[in-house]
Amino acid sequence: MRRAALLTAALWGAGASAQSVTVPHLMGQTTLAHVPKRIVVLEFSFMDALAKLGVRPVGIAADGDKADVVLPHLKKYYPAGSVTLVGNRHAPSLEKILALKPDLIIADENDHKTLYPQLQKIAPTLLFRSYRGSYQDQIEQFSLISRLVRKEALGRTFLARHTALLSRARATSRPAAGRVVVGVLAPTGFFVHSDQSYVGSLLEVLGRTNPSLNRDGQTQYAVSMEGLLALNPDTLIVLYNPEDEAVYRKFAADPVVKRLPAARANRIHTFNRDDWAKGRGIIGLEGILNDMVASRVLSGEPSRVPWTR
């Protein structure tokens, strides 16, 4: 996405009604003549943004990994039965979306670009880069969504609070943490998040160096244990869910993992995968940054929880 320049260009249309706004997104620009009232959102960060702004969509997509589950940190905003589920985020149901008669759909480039022509026939559709987007993408999209729903002042207030929390986390960041690698551990392998991924780019914003670069245009990709060793992390952040504890124990026992500088310095830190890798948005960031402050993961200090448990 063309970042701040495009956001600045999202001006109220000259000569249009007071309700009209022109919105830049990955497919060009879309003009909305009125404040959208029936919004369908198909990715976590869009759900997060509307929840933070106090706007209830008519339809949301569930976690694509668990079919019909809303992420834990968003459940209080979307209790079971309160909002229609239109399928999972990787494969939403066009029929369910159509039945809701939306006046706006907010979709993700990674999962929904091929569906865009069909979604556009149902309602004006905005396509953003969220799933494979960076930290800055999330911030810009929140700002734009707050404008769309005419809660721009409230959005600025929440962004100011976020900036204050970001500063608290940055204050714990020390050069002693060295090169910081972050990745998701799953039964299918270890997937590093590059310096242009969501969490990976957040590390860079907080002053740490992420040696994992994009590969073949991918911000997240699998590496072997030897590939992880080649990254030579001084601090390693491993994201996994409780049901994969056995997978983590096997990972921690791997002789190659034990050779990592992070392992030798006891700087392997673990956090919940759903909270970190999927917690895109202002609400999700609050949890991630609070975890960073509490654990002092970016300080270079040893992990407070034994990584070999």
C-alpha positions in Angstrom: 0.0 0.0 0.0 1.2 3.5 -0.8 1.1 4.4 2.9 0.9 7.9 4.2 0.8 9.6 0.8 -2.4 7.7 -0.1 -3.9 8.3 3.3 -3.3 12.0 3.1 -5.0 11.9 -0.3 -8.2 10.4 1.2 -9.8 13.8 1.1 -13.5 14.7 1.4 -14.7 14.9 -2.2 -15.0 18.4 -3.6 -18.6 19.2 -4.3 -19.8 16.0 -2.8 -22.2 15.7 0.1 -21.0 16.2 3.7 -21.4 12.4 4.1 -19.1 11.5 1.2 -15.6 10.3 1.6 -13.1 8.9 -1.0 -11.0 6.0 0.3 -7.6 4.8 -1.1 -7.0 1.1 -1.0 -5.0 -1.6 -2.9 -7.5 -1.6 -5.8 -7.6 2.1 -6.3 -10.1 4.5 -4.7 -13.6 4.0 -3.6 -16.1 6.8 -2.9 -18.7 6.2 -0.2 -21.6 8.5 -0.5 -22.9 7.9 3.1 -21.6 6.6 6.4 -21.6 2.8 6.2 -24.1 1.2 8.5 -23.9 -2.5 7.5 -20.2 -3.5 7.4 -18.8 -6.9 6.8 -15.2 -7.4 7.8 -13.1 -10.4 6.8 -9.8 -10.1 8.8 -8.8 -9.7 12.4 -7.4 -6.2 12.3 -10.7 -4.8 10.8 -12.7 -6.6 13.5 -10.2 -5.1 16.0 -10.6 -1.5 14.6 -14.4 -1.5 14.7 -14.5 -3.0 18.2 -12.1 -0.3 19.4 -14.2 2.4 17.8 -17.5 1.0 19.2 -18.9 0.1 15.8 -20.6 -3.3 15.5 -20.4 -4.9 12.0 -23.2 -7.0 10.7 -20.8 -9.8 9.7 -17.3 -11.1 10.6 -15.0 -13.9 9.5 -13.9 -16.5 12.0 -10.3 -17.7 12.6 -9.4 -19.7 9.5 -7.4 -22.2 11.5 -10.3 -23.1 13.8 -13.3 -22.6 11.5 -15.8 -20.9 13.8 -13.7 -19.3 16.5 -13.2 -15.6 17.3 -9.8 -14.8 18.7 -9.7 -14.8 22.5 -8.9 -11.1 22.9 -11.8 -10.2 20.7 -14.4 -12.5 22.2 -15.7 -9.9 24.6 -16.5 -7.6 21.7 -18.1 -10.3 19.6 -19.8 -12.8 22.0 -21.3 -15.9 20.5 -24.4 -15.1 18.6 -24.0 -11.4 18.6 -22.7 -11.1 15.0 -23.2 -13.3 12.0 -20.2 -15.4 11.0 -19.7 -15.5 7.3 -17.3 -18.4 7.3 -13.6 -18.4 8.1 -11.3 -15.6 7.0 -9.5 -17.8 4.4 -12.7 -18.9 2.7 -15.7 -16.6 3.5 -19.1 -17.5 2.2 -20.3 -15.2 -0.6 -23.9 -16.4 0.0 -23.8 -15.4 3.7 -22.2 -12.0 2.9 -24.9 -11.3 0.3 -27.7 -12.3 2.7 -26.5 -9.6 5.1 -27.0 -6.8 2.5 -23.9 -5.0 3.4 -23.2 -1.4 2.3 -19.4 -1.9 2.8 -17.0 -4.9 2.8 -13.4 -4.7 4.2 -11.3 -7.5 2.9 -7.6 -8.6 2.9 -5.3 -8.8 0.0 -3.8 -12.2 0.9 -7.1 -14.1 1.3 -9.6 -12.1 -0.7 -7.9 -10.6 -3.8 -9.2 -13.3 -6.1 -12.7 -12.8 -4.5 -12.6 -9.1 -5.0 -14.6 -8.9 -8.2 -17.4 -11.0 -6.6 -17.3 -9.0 -3.4 -17.5 -5.8 -5.3 -20.7 -6.9 -6.9 -22.2 -7.3 -3.5 -21.1 -4.0 -2.0 -18.3 -1.4 -2.2 -15.2 -3.4 -1.1 -12.0 -2.1 0.3 -8.9 -4.3 -0.1 -6.1 -3.8 2.4 -2.9 -5.6 3.3 -3.4 -7.0 6.8 -2.6 -10.7 6.9 0.8 -10.1 5.3 1.0 -6.4 6.3 3.4 -4.6 8.6 2.9 -2.8 11.9 2.7 0.5 10.0 -0.1 -1.0 7.7 -2.2 -1.7 10.8 -1.8 1.8 12.2 -2.7 3.4 8.9 -5.7 1.2 8.3 -7.0 2.0 11.8 -6.7 5.7 11.1 -8.5 5.2 7.8 -11.3 3.1 9.2 -11.9 5.6 12.0 -12.4 8.2 9.2 -14.8 5.9 7.3 -17.1 5.5 10.3 -16.8 9.2 11.2 -15.0 8.5 14.5 -11.8 10.2 13.5 -11.4 12.2 16.7 -11.9 9.0 18.8 -9.4 7.2 16.6 -6.8 9.9 17.2 -7.3 9.5 21.0 -6.7 5.8 20.8 -3.7 6.2 18.6 -2.2 8.7 21.1 -2.7 6.1 23.9 -1.1 3.5 21.7 1.9 5.7 21.1 2.4 6.2 24.8 2.3 2.4 25.3 4.7 1.9 22.4 7.1 4.4 24.1 6.9 2.3 27.3 7.9 -0.8 25.4 10.7 1.0 23.5 12.1 2.2 26.8 12.8 -1.5 27.8 14.6 -2.1 24.5 18.4 -2.4 24.8 21.2 -3.2 22.4 22.1 -6.2 24.6 19.1 -8.0 23.1 21.1 -8.1 19.9 19.5 -9.7 16.8 15.9 -10.7 17.6 14.2 -13.4 15.6 10.5 -14.1 16.0 8.6 -17.0 14.6 5.6 -19.3 14.9 6.1 -22.9 16.0 3.5 -25.3 14.7 3.4 -29.1 14.1 4.3 -28.3 10.5 7.5 -26.4 11.3 9.0 -23.1 12.4 7.9 -20.0 10.5 10.0 -16.9 10.9 8.5 -13.4 10.6 10.6 -11.1 8.5 11.4 -7.5 9.1 8.4 -6.5 7.0 5.9 -8.8 8.7 3.6 -7.5 11.4 5.5 -8.6 14.5 8.8 -8.5 12.8 8.4 -4.9 11.7 7.2 -4.0 15.2 10.5 -5.2 16.6 12.3 -2.8 14.2 10.0 0.1 15.3 11.1 -0.7 18.9 14.8 -0.4 18.0 15.8 -4.0 17.6 17.4 -5.7 14.5 15.5 -8.5 12.9 17.9 -10.5 10.6 15.0 -12.3 8.9 14.4 -10.7 5.6 11.6 -11.2 3.1 12.1 -14.3 1.0 10.6 -14.7 -2.5 8.2 -11.8 -1.6 7.0 -13.6 1.5 7.0 -11.9 4.9 6.6 -15.2 6.8 8.1 -18.5 5.7 9.4 -21.9 7.1 13.0 -22.4 8.0 14.8 -25.5 9.0 16.7 -25.7 12.3 19.9 -25.2 10.3 18.3 -22.1 8.7 17.4 -20.8 12.2 21.0 -21.3 13.3 22.2 -19.4 10.3 20.1 -16.4 11.4 22.2 -16.5 14.6 19.6 -14.9 16.9 20.8 -13.3 20.2 17.2 -13.3 21.3 14.5 -15.7 20.0 10.8 -15.2 20.4 8.8 -18.4 19.8 5.0 -18.1 19.3 2.9 -21.2 19.8 -0.5 -22.2 21.3 -1.0 -24.4 24.4 -2.2 -27.4 22.4 1.3 -27.4 20.8 3.2 -27.7 24.1 4.6 -31.1 23.0 5.8 -29.6 19.8 7.6 -26.9 21.8 9.3 -29.4 24.1 10.6 -31.3 21.1 11.9 -28.0 19.6 13.6 -27.0 22.8 15.3 -30.4 23.0 16.7 -30.1 19.5 20.6 -30.0 19.7 20.7 -27.3 17.0 18.4 -25.1 19.0 20.7 -25.5 22.0 23.5 -24.1 19.9 21.7 -20.8 19.3 23.3 -17.7 20.9 19.8 -17.1 22.3 19.7 -20.5 24.0 23.2 -20.2 25.4 22.3 -16.8 26.9 18.8 -18.0 28.2 17.1 -15.5 25.9 14.4 -17.7 24.3 11.0 -16.2 25.2 7.7 -17.8 24.5 4.3 -16.1 23.9 0.8 -17.1 22.8 0.6 -17.5 19.0 -3.0 -16.2 18.8 -2.3 -13.2 20.8 0.9 -12.2 18.9 0.8 -13.5 15.4 -2.9 -13.0 14.9 -3.4 -10.0 17.3 -3.4 -7.4 14.5 -4.9 -4.1 15.4 -4.9 -1.6 18.3 -6.5 -3.9 20.8 -4.1 -6.7 19.8 -1.1 -4.4 20.0 -2.0 -3.4 23.5 -1.6 -7.1 24.6 1.6 -7.6 22.7 3.2 -4.4 24.0 2.1 -5.2 27.6 3.7 -8.7 27.2 6.9 -7.0 26.0 7.0 -4.6 29.0 6.2 -7.3 31.5 8.7 -9.9 30.2 11.4 -7.4 29.2 12.0 -9.5 26.1 13.8 -6.7 24.3 16.1 -5.8 27.2 18.8 -8.5 26.7 18.0 -9.9 30.1 17.6 -13.7 30.5 14.1 -15.1 30.1 12.1 -15.1 33.3 10.5 -18.4 32.4 12.9 -21.3 31.7 12.8 -22.0 28.0 13.7 -25.7 28.5 10.6 -26.5 30.6 
